[in-house]
Amino acid sequence: MNQATMQEAWNQLMDGHKQVYHKHGFYALGDAYIISGKDKKYKDQVILIERCEKLQHNHWEFKCSKKDCKFQPTITTNGDDNKGNLKRKAPKLQIIEE
């Protein structure tokens, strides 16, 4: 996805949307600490996670403090195999057209 689409999804998530859907999957907030493998510099932060078909993309350039988010992260496990491939299906995945 392009930067403008990611920025729009991030803005919607910051406004309180739980998930933002696109043609091939969805964006959601992820627990940066868990997604990073429990790196202490990401404690109490959220990042933008994209679930796209069978891949998970962690967009580290989009992150903020948990206290600045209206909702807590919905992605609380690192679903990929460290190569971006999802090990299991994303919950509640719906496909919609952009």
Secondary structure, DSSP 8 states (H G I E B T S, - for coil): --HHHHHHHHHHHHTT-SEEEETTEEEEEEEHHHHTTS-GGGTTEEEEEEEETTEEEEEEEEEEEGGG-SS--SB-S--B-SSSBBSS--TT------
